[in-house]
Amino acid sequence: MLQKLTIDSIWNNMDRRKFIAKTSASTAYVGLGGLSLNSCLGESKKRLTIVHTNDVHSHIDPFPKNHSRFPNLGGLARRATLVDAIRKENPNTLLFDAGDIFQGTPYFNFYGGELEFKLMSMLKYDAATIGNHDFDNGIDGLFAQLPHASFELLSANYDFSNTIMDGYVKPYKTYFANGLKIGVYGIGIELKGLVTKKLYRETQYLDPYEITTEVEKQLKEEENCDLIICLSHLGYHYKDIEKPDDLKLAAKTKYTDLIIGGHTHTFLDKPTITKNSNGSNILVNQVGCYGINLGRVDFYFDSAKNKEAKGTTILV
């Protein structure tokens, strides 16, 4: 039955004509290249759209209408409709996920992640990073689902050298769109204390700050990327403990333009604008959990490839 699933068959479960995409009123506008927003938007030279999810946790269907927190929200078919509309608006669109794809509904218990990866492949995700719950069937269980994923799994600070996953996860990947080169890398949370050792086995956790510094430098200086994105499953911010998080990571970066986060299920109406180690703006975004929201960030480049961005959160 799984082999017969198509996006069209999924969409038939909803009335497309009556579907309304609700977008939050809050939008973050930020200059990343020293220009005023109007100067870059006015030229309209190049636009790149980044769409993203995090912590979907195997939620394929919408929440029921009587749900106490998320009545009639979410659902993969609706997300597919939104992504399709965004791609038609701007063909230069990339789709990413920040981890915890697995665990949370019976779909995972019955299919072990097969359905999640197949559907993400149908939506043509470009890449995802690995969350702690993606190890819930063990590293062997994660490996078994890789044939169903047509997108890249990215993690720069998980060393899989002595595991079955060796060679199947890349630290980063570069993409080309609209004459621009985009570098994307993944960063994961420390598994010790969150995941039983027998599940992740010999996977080695490397310092996310050190690895980020190395990878973003490589993407900028060796790969000559015009835009650099981090897919992070560290968590948005921990106030009372010295634990790596996205805001702390942002402050240590030099070349990264956008951190797409996960793990803490933080609902942001718009990306957070903060400063990197050079005092320049960097965006940090996270859109909650369970596929309730879809994140969108549009980057605008002038003829000299100076860039600016605007970001928003779309309610599904």
C-alpha positions in Angstrom: 0.0 0.0 0.0 2.8 2.3 0.8 4.2 1.9 -2.7 1.0 3.2 -4.2 1.0 6.5 -2.3 1.4 9.6 -4.4 1.1 13.3 -3.5 -2.0 13.5 -5.7 -3.6 10.7 -3.7 -2.8 12.4 -0.5 -4.2 15.7 -1.7 -7.4 14.0 -2.6 -8.1 13.6 1.1 -8.7 17.4 1.3 -10.6 20.0 -0.6 -8.0 22.1 -2.3 -10.4 24.8 -3.3 -11.4 25.3 0.3 -7.9 25.1 1.7 -6.7 28.4 3.2 -3.1 29.0 4.1 -3.0 31.2 7.2 0.2 33.2 7.5 1.2 34.9 10.8 1.2 38.7 10.7 4.7 38.9 12.1 7.5 39.1 9.6 11.2 39.7 10.3 13.1 41.9 7.9 16.9 42.0 8.2 19.8 43.4 6.2 22.6 40.9 6.0 24.9 42.7 3.6 24.9 46.4 4.6 22.1 47.4 2.4 18.7 48.9 3.3 16.0 46.4 2.7 14.3 48.7 0.1 17.5 48.9 -1.9 17.7 45.2 -2.4 14.0 44.5 -2.8 13.8 47.4 -5.3 16.4 45.8 -7.6 14.8 42.4 -7.3 17.9 40.8 -8.9 17.8 37.4 -7.3 15.5 35.8 -4.8 16.0 32.5 -3.0 13.3 31.0 -0.8 14.0 28.7 2.2 11.2 26.6 3.5 11.6 24.5 6.6 10.1 22.2 9.3 11.4 20.7 12.6 10.3 18.1 15.2 7.4 16.8 13.0 7.5 13.6 15.1 5.7 11.3 12.7 2.6 13.5 12.5 1.2 12.7 9.1 -2.4 13.5 9.7 -4.0 16.8 10.9 -4.9 17.1 14.6 -8.6 16.3 15.2 -11.0 19.3 15.3 -11.6 18.9 19.0 -7.9 18.8 19.9 -7.3 21.1 22.9 -4.1 22.7 21.6 -4.0 22.3 17.8 -7.5 21.8 16.6 -7.6 20.8 12.9 -4.0 22.0 12.4 -1.1 20.4 10.6 -1.1 17.4 8.3 1.3 16.5 5.5 -1.2 17.0 2.7 -1.7 20.6 3.7 2.1 21.1 4.0 2.4 19.6 0.5 -0.1 22.1 -0.8 1.7 25.0 0.8 5.2 23.9 -0.4 3.8 23.4 -3.9 2.3 26.9 -4.0 5.6 28.4 -2.8 7.6 26.6 -5.4 5.2 27.8 -8.1 5.6 31.3 -6.8 9.4 30.9 -6.7 11.0 27.9 -8.4 14.3 28.8 -6.6 13.1 27.2 -3.3 14.8 24.8 -1.0 13.1 22.6 1.6 14.8 21.5 4.8 14.1 19.8 8.1 15.9 20.2 11.5 15.4 16.8 12.9 13.2 14.6 15.1 11.4 13.2 12.0 10.6 10.0 13.9 8.6 9.1 17.0 5.2 10.4 18.1 2.4 8.6 16.4 1.6 4.9 15.5 2.9 5.5 12.0 6.4 5.3 13.5 5.5 2.3 15.7 4.2 0.3 12.7 6.5 1.4 9.9 9.7 2.4 11.7 10.2 5.6 9.8 9.6 4.2 6.3 6.4 6.3 5.8 8.0 9.5 7.0 11.0 9.2 4.7 8.9 8.2 1.7 6.5 11.2 2.2 9.4 13.6 2.7 10.9 12.3 -0.5 7.6 12.9 -2.3 7.6 16.5 -1.0 11.2 16.7 -2.4 13.0 17.8 0.8 16.5 18.8 -0.1 18.1 17.8 3.3 17.5 17.1 6.9 19.7 16.9 10.0 19.4 14.1 12.6 17.5 14.6 15.9 17.9 12.5 19.0 14.5 10.8 18.4 15.7 9.6 15.0 17.7 7.1 17.0 14.7 5.6 18.8 14.8 2.4 16.7 18.5 2.3 17.1 21.2 3.2 14.6 20.3 0.0 12.7 16.7 1.1 12.5 17.7 4.5 11.1 20.0 2.9 8.6 17.3 0.5 7.5 15.2 3.5 6.4 17.8 5.2 4.3 16.7 3.6 1.0 13.4 5.5 1.4 15.0 8.9 1.7 15.9 10.7 -1.6 17.1 13.7 0.4 20.5 14.1 2.2 21.0 13.5 5.9 23.5 16.1 7.1 25.5 16.1 10.4 28.9 17.6 10.9 29.4 16.9 14.6 28.2 13.3 14.7 31.1 11.0 13.8 29.7 7.8 12.4 33.1 6.3 11.5 32.7 3.2 13.6 29.0 2.6 12.9 26.8 1.2 10.1 26.0 4.8 9.1 29.6 5.5 8.1 29.6 7.1 4.6 25.8 7.7 4.6 25.7 11.0 6.4 27.5 14.1 5.0 28.7 17.1 7.1 27.4 19.5 4.5 26.1 19.8 1.0 26.1 22.6 -1.5 23.1 23.5 -3.7 22.8 25.8 -6.8 19.7 28.0 -7.4 19.2 31.1 -9.4 22.9 31.5 -10.0 23.7 31.3 -6.3 25.7 28.7 -4.4 24.2 27.6 -1.0 26.0 25.7 1.6 24.0 23.7 4.2 25.4 21.8 7.2 24.0 19.9 10.1 24.6 20.1 13.8 23.2 17.7 16.4 22.6 17.7 20.2 24.7 15.6 22.6 23.1 12.1 22.6 24.4 11.0 26.0 21.7 11.5 28.6 19.0 11.7 25.9 19.4 8.5 24.1 20.4 5.1 25.5 23.9 4.2 24.5 22.9 0.9 22.9 20.7 2.8 20.4 23.4 5.2 19.1 26.3 2.8 19.8 29.7 4.1 18.7 28.4 7.4 17.3 30.8 10.1 18.6 29.5 13.6 19.5 31.9 16.4 18.5 31.9 19.9 20.0 29.3 21.9 17.9 31.0 25.2 18.3 34.3 24.0 17.0 32.8 22.0 14.2 30.6 24.9 13.1 33.6 27.2 12.9 35.5 24.7 10.7 32.6 23.9 8.4 31.3 27.4 7.8 34.8 28.5 7.0 35.2 25.7 4.5 31.9 26.6 2.9 32.8 30.3 2.7 36.5 30.2 1.8 36.8 26.9 -0.1 33.4 26.3 -1.5 32.7 30.0 -2.1 29.1 29.9 -1.0 26.9 32.9 -1.4 24.6 31.8 1.5 25.3 29.4 4.4 22.6 27.7 6.4 22.9 25.5 9.5 20.3 22.8 10.3 20.5 22.5 14.0 19.0 20.2 16.6 20.7 21.8 19.6 17.6 23.7 20.8 16.7 27.4 20.6 18.0 28.6 24.0 18.7 27.3 27.5 18.7 30.2 30.0 19.9 28.6 33.2 22.4 26.0 32.0 25.6 26.2 30.0 24.5 23.9 27.2 25.0 24.6 23.5 22.0 26.1 21.8 21.2 28.0 18.7 21.5 31.5 20.1 24.9 30.7 21.6 25.9 29.1 18.4 24.8 32.1 16.4 27.1 34.4 18.5 30.1 32.2 17.6 29.5 32.1 13.9 31.2 34.2 11.3 29.8 33.2 7.9 26.5 31.5 8.7 23.4 33.5 7.6 20.6 31.3 8.9 20.2 28.7 11.7 17.1 26.5 11.3 16.6 25.0 14.6 14.8 22.1 16.4 14.6 20.1 19.6 13.0 22.6 22.0 9.7 22.9 20.1 10.0 26.6 20.2 7.2 28.5 18.4 8.6 31.6 16.9 6.2 34.0 14.9 9.2 35.2 13.0 13.0 34.5 12.9 15.1 36.0 15.7 17.6 38.5 14.5 20.8 38.3 16.5 24.5 39.1 16.1 27.4 36.8 15.0 31.0 37.1 16.2 31.6 39.9 13.7 28.6 41.9 14.9 26.7 41.2 11.7 23.1 40.0 11.6 22.2 36.3 11.6 18.7 34.8 11.6 17.7 32.0 14.0 14.3 30.3 13.4 12.3 27.4 14.8 8.6 26.7 14.0 7.4 24.6 17.0 6.6 21.0 16.4 4.3 18.4 14.8 4.0 20.1 11.5 1.8 22.8 12.9 3.8 25.5 11.2 6.0 25.9 8.1 8.9 28.3 8.2 9.7 30.6 5.3 12.7 32.9 4.8 13.2 34.8 1.5 16.7 36.0 0.7 17.3 38.8 -1.8 20.6 39.4 -3.5 21.7 42.5 -5.4 24.1 42.4 -8.3 27.1 42.3 -6.0 25.5 39.4 -4.0 24.9 41.5 -0.9 21.9 39.9 0.7 18.9 40.7 2.9 16.1 38.6 4.1 12.5 38.5 5.3 11.1 35.7 7.3 7.7 34.5 8.5 5.9 31.5 10.0 3.0 30.0 8.1 0.2 28.2 10.1 -0.7 24.9 8.5 
